[in-house]
Amino acid sequence: MGPREPLVRALAEGNVAGREDRAAGQPPRPACPYPRGDLRRAAWTRGYIKANPPTIHDDGMPPATTAQKLPNPTP
């Protein structure tokens, strides 16, 4: 196994996960299967985003998250 093979495999895995989520109409996955600091994490994320890009509205801003939609709590 060469040094690039794990990165290529992680990129392909991320691409498959992104296509599956997009086809199922699911929101983006909250976590990557690789730990922080691992180069495969960046490769997996790139593959995922390429297959399931975020939606951008006409104003150029991404959709609001759930936290942004909730009103501020009253003390």
Backbone as CSV, one residue per row, in Angstrom:
resi,resn,N_x,N_y,N_z,CA_x,CA_y,CA_z,C_x,C_y,C_z
1,MET,0.847,-1.168,0.000,0.000,0.000,0.000,0.896,1.235,0.000
2,GLY,0.688,2.097,-0.990,1.476,3.315,-1.097,0.965,4.385,-0.163
3,PRO,1.709,5.475,-0.017,1.314,6.536,0.906,0.049,7.293,0.480
4,ARG,-0.274,7.262,-0.810,-1.464,7.985,-1.274,-2.735,7.143,-1.215
5,GLU,-2.583,5.840,-1.161,-3.758,4.965,-1.214,-4.768,5.227,-0.098
6,PRO,-4.345,5.405,1.165,-5.340,5.685,2.206,-6.086,6.995,1.981
7,LEU,-5.405,7.985,1.412,-6.062,9.268,1.136,-7.076,9.132,0.001
8,VAL,-6.704,8.404,-1.028,-7.620,8.192,-2.148,-8.831,7.391,-1.690
9,ARG,-8.603,6.384,-0.850,-9.706,5.579,-0.333,-10.640,6.430,0.533
10,ALA,-10.081,7.296,1.383,-10.906,8.164,2.236,-11.708,9.150,1.383
11,LEU,-11.105,9.683,0.333,-11.810,10.590,-0.572,-12.997,9.876,-1.224
12,ALA,-12.774,8.648,-1.669,-13.848,7.875,-2.291,-14.951,7.543,-1.281
13,GLU,-14.573,7.201,-0.045,-15.566,6.907,0.992,-16.418,8.131,1.302
14,GLY,-15.785,9.293,1.377,-16.523,10.525,1.626,-17.471,10.849,0.484
15,ASN,-17.023,10.580,-0.744,-17.865,10.828,-1.909,-19.091,9.927,-1.888
16,VAL,-18.910,8.670,-1.546,-20.042,7.740,-1.461,-21.009,8.185,-0.367
17,ALA,-20.482,8.577,0.786,-21.344,9.031,1.887,-22.132,10.274,1.485
18,GLY,-21.496,11.195,0.783,-22.176,12.403,0.329,-23.274,12.108,-0.672
19,ARG,-23.006,11.187,-1.600,-24.032,10.821,-2.578,-25.207,10.117,-1.909
20,GLU,-24.922,9.267,-0.926,-25.998,8.572,-0.212,-26.884,9.566,0.536
21,ASP,-26.258,10.519,1.232,-27.029,11.514,1.976,-27.839,12.406,1.035
22,ARG,-27.241,12.775,-0.077,-27.943,13.638,-1.034,-29.145,12.912,-1.630
23,ALA,-28.966,11.635,-1.979,-30.055,10.855,-2.561,-31.187,10.640,-1.555
24,ALA,-30.839,10.509,-0.277,-31.839,10.283,0.761,-32.444,11.587,1.261
25,GLY,-31.893,12.729,0.838,-32.390,14.026,1.287,-32.076,14.307,2.740
26,GLN,-31.011,13.712,3.237,-30.625,13.906,4.635,-29.743,15.139,4.783
27,PRO,-29.765,15.755,5.983,-28.844,16.871,6.227,-27.413,16.345,6.309
28,PRO,-26.425,17.230,6.235,-25.026,16.789,6.311,-24.738,15.998,7.581
29,ARG,-23.837,15.052,7.456,-23.443,14.224,8.608,-22.697,15.066,9.621
30,PRO,-22.928,14.802,10.894,-22.272,15.611,11.916,-20.814,15.229,12.164
31,ALA,-20.401,14.059,11.731,-19.044,13.627,12.066,-18.427,12.818,10.931
32,CYS,-17.121,12.880,10.884,-16.330,12.111,9.943,-15.822,10.864,10.672
33,PRO,-15.646,9.737,9.977,-15.184,8.536,10.666,-13.705,8.550,11.066
34,TYR,-12.965,9.565,10.663,-11.537,9.616,10.983,-11.273,10.632,12.094
35,PRO,-10.276,10.372,12.936,-10.001,11.280,14.066,-9.342,12.584,13.625
36,ARG,-9.411,13.572,14.512,-8.733,14.848,14.256,-7.248,14.622,14.076
37,GLY,-6.654,15.426,13.216,-5.218,15.326,12.987,-4.845,14.287,11.938
38,ASP,-5.793,13.508,11.483,-5.544,12.480,10.475,-5.795,13.087,9.095
39,LEU,-4.841,12.944,8.180,-5.002,13.510,6.835,-6.190,12.902,6.100
40,ARG,-6.556,11.672,6.468,-7.711,11.046,5.811,-8.996,11.807,6.120
41,ARG,-9.031,12.512,7.256,-10.218,13.290,7.612,-10.459,14.403,6.585
42,ALA,-9.400,15.091,6.195,-9.528,16.151,5.192,-9.937,15.575,3.840
43,ALA,-9.378,14.427,3.480,-9.733,13.794,2.212,-11.192,13.345,2.226
44,TRP,-11.651,12.756,3.327,-13.045,12.308,3.433,-13.987,13.505,3.308
45,THR,-13.651,14.597,3.985,-14.493,15.789,3.959,-14.559,16.376,2.549
46,ARG,-13.443,16.412,1.853,-13.440,16.930,0.476,-14.324,16.086,-0.428
47,GLY,-14.245,14.773,-0.282,-15.090,13.892,-1.088,-16.559,14.076,-0.763
48,TYR,-16.866,14.233,0.517,-18.253,14.410,0.950,-18.834,15.713,0.391
49,ILE,-18.095,16.804,0.527,-18.571,18.113,0.066,-18.712,18.141,-1.458
50,LYS,-17.819,17.463,-2.158,-17.914,17.442,-3.615,-19.196,16.734,-4.060
51,ALA,-19.588,15.682,-3.355,-20.789,14.931,-3.722,-22.056,15.551,-3.157
52,ASN,-21.951,16.307,-2.075,-23.119,16.877,-1.400,-22.805,18.322,-1.020
53,PRO,-22.742,19.229,-2.014,-22.357,20.612,-1.707,-23.431,21.325,-0.883
54,PRO,-23.021,22.278,-0.065,-24.005,23.033,0.726,-24.866,23.904,-0.184
55,THR,-26.085,24.121,0.228,-27.009,24.963,-0.537,-26.693,26.428,-0.272
56,ILE,-26.600,27.216,-1.326,-26.363,28.647,-1.196,-27.596,29.372,-1.731
57,HIS,-28.133,30.292,-0.951,-29.310,31.047,-1.360,-28.923,32.160,-2.336
58,ASP,-29.919,32.808,-2.907,-29.678,33.879,-3.882,-28.872,35.038,-3.303
59,ASP,-28.981,35.255,-1.991,-28.240,36.355,-1.382,-26.782,35.993,-1.104
60,GLY,-26.368,34.771,-1.493,-24.988,34.346,-1.315,-24.681,33.783,0.050
61,MET,-25.680,33.684,0.921,-25.471,33.174,2.271,-25.987,31.743,2.373
62,PRO,-25.315,30.891,3.145,-25.820,29.537,3.343,-27.085,29.581,4.195
63,PRO,-27.891,28.521,4.190,-29.108,28.520,4.999,-28.783,28.629,6.480
64,ALA,-29.703,29.218,7.224,-29.502,29.383,8.666,-29.530,28.034,9.363
65,THR,-28.743,27.912,10.396,-28.751,26.683,11.181,-29.899,26.738,12.177
66,THR,-30.177,25.624,12.805,-31.257,25.566,13.786,-31.008,26.556,14.915
67,ALA,-29.761,26.692,15.327,-29.441,27.614,16.423,-29.742,29.055,16.033
68,GLN,-29.559,29.389,14.769,-29.828,30.748,14.318,-31.330,31.015,14.206
69,LYS,-32.127,29.979,14.010,-33.556,30.146,13.861,-34.278,30.262,15.199
70,LEU,-33.675,29.725,16.264,-34.313,29.759,17.571,-34.249,31.158,18.178
71,PRO,-35.310,31.576,18.853,-35.262,32.890,19.507,-34.315,32.850,20.699
72,ASN,-33.847,34.027,21.091,-32.962,34.107,22.248,-33.732,33.747,23.508
73,PRO,-33.122,32.951,24.398,-33.826,32.590,25.638,-33.954,33.801,26.557
74,THR,-35.061,33.878,27.244,-35.260,34.973,28.182,-34.744,34.565,29.549
75,PRO,-34.114,35.495,30.270,-33.559,35.128,31.580,-34.629,34.918,32.632
